[in-house]
Amino acid sequence: MGSIKMCHMMLFFAVLSAVLAVTFGDNSTDSYWLLRIKSELVDPVGVLANWSSRTNICSWNGLVCSDDQLHIIGLSLSGSGLSGSISPEFSHLTSLQTLDLSLNAFAGSIPHELGLLQNLRELLLYSNYLSGKIPTEICLLKKLQVLRIGDNMLAGEITPSIGNLKELRVLGLAYCQLNGSIPAEIGNLKNLKFLDLQKNSLSSVIPEEIQGCVELQNFAASNNKLEGEIPASMGNLKSLQILNLANNSLSGSIPIELGGLSNLKYLNLLGNRLSGMIPSELNQLDQLQKLDLSSNNLSGTINFLNTQLKSLEVLALSDNLLTGSIPSNFCTSSSSLRQIFLAQNKLSGTFPLELLNCSSIQQLDLSDNRFEGVLPPELEKLENLTDLLLNNNSFSGKLPPEIGNMSSLETLYLFDNMITGNIPVELGKLQKLSSIYLYDNQLSGSIPRELTNCSSLSEIDFFGNHFMGSIPATIGKLSNLVFLQLRQNDLSGPIPPSLGYCKKLHTLTLADNKLSGSLPPTFRFLSDLRLFSLYNNSFEGPLPESLFLLKKLGIINFSHNRFSGSILPLLGSDFLTLLDLTNNSFSGPIPSRLAMSKNLTRLRLAHNLLTGNISSEFGQLKELKFLDLSFNNFTGEVAPELSNCKKLEHVLLNNNQFIGMIPSWLGGLQKLGELDLSFNFFHGTVPAALGNCSRLLKLSLNDNSLSGEIPPEMGNLTSLNVLDLQRNNLSGQIPSTFQQCKKLYELRLSENMLTGSIPSELGTLTELQVILDLSRNLFSGEIPSSLGNLMKLESLNISFNQLQGEVPSSLGKLTSLHLLDLSNNHLRGQLPSTFSEFPLSSFMRNDKLCGPPLESCSEYAGQEKRRLSNTAVAGIIVAIVFTSTLICLVLLYIMVRIWCTWRKVMILSSDSGGTEHNIEEEKWDYGDEKKRKGEYWKVNTMALVPSQEKQNLSSPTCIFQLKMDSETMETTMV
């Protein structure tokens, strides 16, 4: 009631303003207002050219006058190309009964002043660019019968006051941006026959009150956000002929009450969440022509369908959970069925022969089910069939040649089955055949040249079969061919030159075969070619220069062939998005013409013989995401212009001869996910700016000449999966910030000069799986026990370092470990028992490791004890031998001295004759005297030695004396 009062108040003020306008201006005729309206409009076609004060208003285009020719009662300018806004001045045409401005380009809002047109019966503003809300003043138009304002940009809710339009018969609000719910007041429209609310954002449930629209014949509310169950009360709408609730979120079961809608011709409930079985009551809809229940969760069988539905032309039950086989009474000779769509269910059994009774069928889709067995030759009975879709089932056996008798056939989809044998040559009789998809079967033999007689063929897909032999030489006869897919077969030989005469080709895919030879020069005629794929064949030789004429090419994949020469012939198109020439023998530099391909996103030239450097023109490829130049002979530094390619996600420059320092501008590539610069000649430090590449997943800088420390900024790469810095000259310690790289599953730092201890923080990298390789560095200290937390680790190598101490027992818990190398360190102690399965080489050249697979620690201790006893015995023996030798030498020396003294006495005795006795006495007295004075012998702790003085006197004398004695003896003898 409040909304009605507001409408009356607004009407009062609107009428008042109109009266004032008439009182104070010359506006008494409709022509005056129409000319003012004309002045505000844009009329490019000149439809309003004869709207002039010099002509009779009743002759103006688009106008209908009253019988007395005094007033305009109709204005129809539909589809006149007019633009501008709808003028409020229309409100002065108070006799107007019809206002039709549909199918133009009006913008702005619907003026609320239209509520003054109390005689208006039809308001048609659909298919413009109107925006804003539906004015509530519409509720004042008591005589309004037709309101069609859809296909605009109107927003907001449907005002409940719409229920005041008691005379309304047509309400069209489709294709707008309306939201909210369908107002319950809609049920007040007893005369409503047509209600179109499609393609909005209406939500909530369908109101029960809609049953009040007893005259409703057409209710369309598809493509909204309606939810809840379909009201059973809709079964009271006995006049309903069309019910379209498709593409909402309706749930529950289909109400059996819908079976009482005896006039229903069109029922569309597709794209909802309906469940349960299809009610058999729908068999009562003997006027039904189209039934679409696709894309729901309906279950059970389709036995509900019987011969009562003789008017049914279209049956669509695809994308449900229906099971069982197709019933025997599904089709009769009197059936009107033209289209049957049962795809994406769980239907089973052999091909339903019952369908062969439906001679009227034009389209049959049984794809994505569980049908099996062979295809019956009786298929030829479906003489009106244009589309046969049996793909994604388990049909087997051979293709029946009788298919060639289905003269109306245009589309044949048999892909993803288990069909074997050859393609029947009879298929060459299908002059209307446009598309044949046989991919993912087990077909073999050669492709019959008779197939090239199907002059209407535009699409051929034989991917994933076992076809052999050559491509038919007559394939050029297929002048309408647009799509040719022969990938992944066993085709051989060269490409027939006639293929170049299929001038409408957009897609040509011959990859994964055994084709050879060079490309025919006739390919220059394929001016519409967009996709060209020849990878994994044996093509060779240089490319024809005429390929440069193919200006529409977007995707080229010639990888894994033997092409050689320049890549320039492939760069004629400015629309290239993908160029993959991996694993060929292309040579020379990358032509600067490549920079014209502004939309290029993927460039893969790896494994060729390309030379030169990365030119500055690369910086113009702003859309580039994937750059792979690996395994070539590129030289020089990486061009700084490449930093303009901000969308780069993969940069692979490995295995080339690049030099210089790794550019720090790489850190500005925020989308970079993979960077591989390995196996080049880069030097200098690892740029800290790489830590800004927060999306980096793989970083490979191995096998260069990098030096300095690993920057701690590497810890900012929290998404990193793989880090490979091995075989460089890096020094310093592993940054503790590595603990932030929680997603690392491969870490390689081997063969550097890293020092310090292994950080315990590495034990927090619990996603490490492939390998942790710290070998051949200068690490010292003990192995951190925290490495035992790396439960996913499969390979651990810390060999050739200076590690000490015992192997932590926690490492024995690494149950995923299948490669371990602790060799060439200074480790000692017992190995964890779980290490017994690793080879001896994993632990060799350490100090004192024991335990399986090495010697047991108890045996090792016994051997150690025995080795100590033997040493002691050897020491004692050596000491005894040494002491004995020394004593012997001393005794020998004493004996020599005594003998020398004795010889002296004897010589003196022989010289003095009778004085011998006196001399003897003097000798002994002399000796005693010397003894008393302590000068003759000195006693040492180890041996006796003569005094220094005596040595000086006696020894030379003794030796000299012996010599003299010898000479004397010789003289005497003479």
LOFI-214414 format. One record per residue (C-alpha): x, z negated, y. Coordinates in steps of 0.2 Angstrom, whole numbers, plus 5000, padded with zeros to 4 digits. Last residue first. Example, Ala and Ser with C-alpha at 12.3 -4.5 7.8 and 13.67 -1.06 7.14 Angstrom:
2
506849644995/506249614978/
REM end
This chain:
974
582649694711/581749564702/582349434714/581749544729/580049564722/579849384719/580349354736/579149474743/577749394733/578249224738/578249284756/576449344755/575949184747/576749094761/575849184774/574249144767/574648964765/575448954781/574049034790/572848904782/573848754784/574248724802/572648784811/571548714798/572448554799/572048544817/570248584815/569948464801/569648524784/567848544778/566948444765/565048494762/563248464767/563248304776/564948334783/566548244778/568148274788/569748284779/571548274786/571248184802/570448024798/572047924804/572047834787/571847994778/573248074788/574347924782/573847944765/574148134765/575848104772/576247974759/575648094746/576748234752/578148124756/578148064738/578148244732/579548284744/580548144738/580348204720/580748384723/582348344733/583348404718/582948594721/582348624739/581748804738/580748784721/579948624727/579448714743/578548844733/577648724722/577048624736/576348774745/575548834729/574648664727/574048674745/573348854742/572548794726/571748644735/571048754748/570348884736/569548744726/568748674742/568048854746/567348874729/566548704730/565748754747/565148924741/564448844725/563548714736/562748854747/562248954732/561348804724/560448764740/559848944742/559348964724/558448794725/557548844742/557049004735/556348934719/555348804730/554648934741/554049034726/553248884718/552348854735/551749034736/551149034719/550148884722/549348954738/548749114730/547949014716/546848924729/546349094738/545949164721/544849014718/543949034735/543549214732/542849184715/541749054723/541249174738/540749314726/541649474727/540949604739/539149684735/538749544735/539649394743/541249384753/541949434770/543649364775/544449474788/543549644789/544149814783/542649854772/540949794775/539749954774/541050044763/540549924749/538850004748/537249924752/536149844739/536949674740/536449654758/534949554754/536049404749/536649384767/538549404768/539649244766/541049214778/542149324789/542049464802/543549534810/542949714812/543249874803/541549884793/539849824798/538949974794/537149974788/535950104783/534250074774/533549934785/531749914784/531849734776/532849664791/532749484785/534549484780/535049504798/534449324801/535849264790/537049304804/538649384799/540049264801/541349254815/542149404824/541749574831/543249674837/542349844835/542449984823/540749964815/539149904824/538050024815/536249974811/534950094803/533150074799/532549944812/530749894811/531049704809/532249694824/532049504825/533649484815/534649554830/534349384838/535749314827/536949394839/538449464831/539949364836/541249394850/542049564854/541449734858/542749864860/541850024855/541750124840/540050084834/538550024845/537250124835/535450044834/534450174824/532750244820/531750084822/531949984838/530149924843/530749744843/531849764858/531949574860/533549564849/534449674862/534349524873/535749434863/536949554872/538349614861/539949534868/541049604880/541749784880/541149964881/542450094878/541350234871/541150304854/539350234850/538050194863/536450254853/534850174855/533250234846/531550144845/531550094864/529750034869/530249864876/531549934888/531549774899/532849694887/534049834893/534149734909/535549634901/536749784905/537849824890/539649784896/540949884905/541550054900/540850224897/542050364892/540750474883/540350494864/538750404864/537450394878/535850424869/534350324874/532650364865/530950284868/530950244886/529350184894/530150034903/531450144911/531850004924/533149934913/534250094916/534450014934/535749904926/536950054928/538050094912/539750064918/541050194923/541350354914/540450514909/541450644900/540050724890/539550714872/537950604875/536850614890/535150604881/533650524889/532050524881/530350444886/530550444905/528950404914/529750284926/531050404932/531750284945/533050224934/533850394935/534350344952/535750244945/536750404942/537750394926/539550404932/540750544934/540850694923/539750824916/540550944904/539150984892/538550924875/537150824881/536050854897/534350814889/533050744900/531350704893/529750624902/530050674920/528450654930/529350564944/530650694947/531550604961/532850524949/533450694945/534050694963/535550594957/536450754951/537450724935/539250764941/540050924939/540051044925/538851144914/539551224899/537951234888/537451124873/536051024882/535051094897/533351024892/532250964906/530550914901/529150844913/529550944928/528050934941/529250904956/530051074954/530851054972/532350964964/532851124955/533551184972/535051064969/535651194957/536451114941/538351154942/539251294935/539051374918/537651434906/538251494889/536651454879/536151314867/534851234879/533951324893/532351224891/531251194906/529451124904/528351074919/528651214931/527251224944/528451234959/529451374952/530251414969/531751304966/532251414952/532751534965/534351434968/535051504952/535451404937/537151474932/537751634923/537551664904/536251694891/536751714873/535151644866/534751474857/533551404871/532551514883/530951414885/530051414902/528451324903/527351304919/527551474927/526251494941/527451554954/528051694943/529051784957/530551674954/530751764937/531351914948/533051824950/533551884933/534251754921/535951804918/536551914903/536151904885/534551894874/535051864856/533551774850/533151594846/531951544860/531051674870/529651574876/528851624893/527251524898/526251534914/526651714919/525451784933/526651874943/526952004929/528452114928/529551984921/529552034902/530652194906/531952084914/532451984898/534052084896/534852134880/534352074862/532852034852/533251964835/531651854832/531351674833/530351664850/529451814857/528051704865/527351774881/525851704890/525151764907/525351954906/524352034919/525652154926/526152244910/527252374919/528852284915/528452324897/529152494901/530952434900/530752434881/531552274875/533252284867/533452274848/532652174835/530952114828/531152004813/529651894814/529351714819/528651744836/527651894842/526451824854/525751924869/524351844879/523651924895/523652114890/522552214902/523852354906/524152384887/524752564891/526552514892/526452464874/526652644870/528552614870/528452544853/529252374850/530752374839/530952354820/530252214810/528652134804/528851994792/527451884798/527251724808/526751794825/525651954827/524551894841/523852014854/522651954866/521852044881/521752214873/520652344882/521952484881/521952494862/523152644864/524652544862/524152504844/524452684840/526352654840/526152564823/527052394824/528552404812/528552354793/527852194786/526352094785/526451934775/525151824785/525351694798/524651784814/523551934813/522451894829/521852044838/520652014853/520052144865/519752294854/518552424862/519652574858/519852534840/520552704835/522252634839/522152544823/522552704814/524252664808/523452514798/524652364800/525852364786/525852284769/525252114765/523852004769/524051824763/522851734774/523151614789/522551724804/521351864801/520551864818/519852034824/518752044840/518152194849/517552304835/516252434841/517152574833/517152504815/518052654808/519652544810/519052444795/519352604784/521152574786/521052424774/522152274779/523252264763/523052144749/522651964751/521251844756/521551664754/520551594768/521051524785/520551664796/519051784792/518351814809/517551984812/516752014829/515952174835/515152254820/513952384826/514652524816/514752424800/515252564788/517052504787/516552354779/516352464763/518252454762/518052284754/519352154761/520352104746/520351954735/519951774739/518751674749/519151484750/518251444767/518951414784/518351584792/516851674787/516151724804/515351904804/514551954821/513752124824/512752154808/511352284811/511952394797/512052264783/512552384770/514352344771/513952164766/513652254749/515452254746/515352064741/516751964748/517751894733/517651714726/517451554736/516351474748/516851294753/516151284770/516951294788/516251474792/514551544786/514051624802/513051784800/512551864817/511552024818/510352004803/508952134803/509352204786/509452034778/509252114761/511052154761/511451974757/510852014740/512652024735/512751834734/514151744742/515151644729/515051454727/515051324739/514051244754/514651084761/514251114779/515151174795/514351334797/512551384791/512151484806/510951634803/510451744817/509251894816/508051834803/506551944801/506851974782/506551794779/506451804760/508351804759/508351634765/507751574748/509351624741/510151474748/512051504747/512651374734/512351184736/512651074750/512051014768/513050884776/512750944794/513751044807/512751204807/510951224803/510451354816/509051474810/508551614822/507251744819/505951644809/504251734810/503851694791/502651804782/503951854769/504151664766/505551554771/505951364768/504851354753/506351344741/507051194750/508851204758/509951084749/510350904752/510950814768/510550804786/511750704797/511550804813/512550934822/511351084820/509451064817/508951224827/507451324821/506851464832/505451584828/504151464822/502351534822/502051514804/502451334804/501251294790/502451364777/503351194776/504751104784/504850914780/506050964766/507450964778/508250814770/508750644777/509650604793/509450624811/510950574822/510750694836/511550854841/510250974837/508350944837/507751114843/506051174838/505551344845/503851434842/502651284838/500851344838/500651264820/501251104826/500551004811/502251024801/502950904815/501950764805/503350774792/504450664803/506250704804/507150564797/508050424806/509050434822/508850504840/510450484850/510150634862/510950804863/509450904857/507650854860/506851024863/505051054858/504251224863/502551284858/501551124859/499651164859/499251044844/500250894851/499650784837/501350794828/502150714843/501250554837/502550544823/503750474837/505550544834/506550394830/507550274841/508650334855/508650434871/510250464879/509950624888/510450804884/508750874879/507050804885/506150974885/504250964881/503351134883/501551164878/500750994883/498851004884/498550864872/499650744882/499050594871/500550604860/501650554875/500950384871/502250364858/503550344872/505250424868/506350274865/507650204877/508750304889/508650444902/510350494909/509850674915/510150844907/508350874902/506750814910/505650954907/503750924905/502651084905/500751074901/500250914909/498350904912/498250724905/499550664917/499050484914/500150484898/501550474910/501150294912/502250244898/503750274909/505150374902/506550244902/508050214914/509050344922/508850504933/510450584937/509850764939/509850924929/507950934924/506550854933/505250984931/503450934930/502151074928/500251034925/499850894937/498050874940/497950684935/499450644946/499250454945/500450444930/501850494943/501650314949/502750254936/504250314945/505550414935/507050304937/508450304949/509450454954/509250624962/510650744963/509750904962/509451034949/507651004946/506350934958/504951044954/503150964955/501751084951/499851034951/499750914965/498050874971/498250684970/499750684980/499750494982/500950474966/502350544976/502250374985/503450314972/504850404981/506050494969/507650414972/509150464982/509950634983/509550814988/510850944985/509751084982/509051174966/507351084967/506151084982/504551144973/503051054978/501451144974/499651074976/499750994993/498050945000/498550765004/500150805012/500450635019/501550585004/502850715009/503150595024/504250495012/505650625016/506650675000/508350615004/509850705011/510350875007/509751055008/510851195002/509551314996/508751354979/507051274981/506151254998/504351294992/502951195000/501251254994/499551174999/499851135018/498351095028/499050935034/500651005040/501150845050/502250785035/503350935039/503950825053/505050735041/506250875042/507050925025/508950885028/510351005032/510651175025/509651335023/510551465013/509051565006/508151564989/506651474994/505851465012/504051475006/502851385017/501051405012/499451325020/499951335038/498551295050/499651165059/501051285063/501651145075/502651055061/503751215059/504551155075/505551035065/506751175061/507451205044/509251225046/510351375047/510351515035/509251665031/509651785017/507851845014/507651774997/505951695000/505351725018/503551675015/502451605029/500551585026/499151515036/499651585053/498251565066/497151675077/496851825065/495051765062/495351785043/496951685045/498651775046/499951795033/501751805038/503351865029/503752005041/502752005057/501152115058/500051965060/501051915076/500552075085/502052155093/502852145110/503151955108/504351995094/504651955076/505052135071/506852095067/506451945057/507152015041/508652075050/509852065035/511051945044/509651825050/510451665056/509051545062/508851445078/508051585088/506851625075/506151445075/505851475094/505051635091/503951555078/503451415090/502851545103/502051655090/500951505084/500151505101/499851365114/501651325117/501851345136/502351165139/501850995146/500250965136/500751055120/502350945119/501250785123/500050825109/501450855097/502350695101/500650605098/500450685081/502150635075/501850455081/500250445072/500950525056/502350395056/501050255057/500050335043/501650355032/502050165035/500350115030/500550215014/502250135010/501449965012/500050005000/
REM end
